[in-house]
Amino acid sequence: MFGIGGGELIFIIFIALMLFGTDKIPEAARTFGKVMANLKHATNEIKTEIQKSADVQEINSSIQQVTSSFTEEVDKVKNSVSVAPPDFTSNALTDATSGINEIKEDFESLTGPIKRQR
């Protein structure tokens, strides 16, 4: 216990009895116990605050990593869209319109005789 032997402990108790007297020792021990409890409580609070701060920093760094990878992917998509030739959009629109018109004509040719019979 703190590197203090039995003889040294008895000597410290003897000196405490000489300084404070037998009637003050219990009160001094209670006060010493309260001080030690408050000190322990304060150190535990500091440890908790440090741990919370470390956890928050870890969460922030992981969120930053996720958002940076997401941002990189979005930038890649933006670059691929902006790299597309300008004729691509008009060609795609023309192709889609012609495809829709063909389907419309096929549908009308199938339902045309049915409409006339009514």
Order of alpha helices (4+ residues) and beta strands (2+ residues): alpha-alpha-alpha
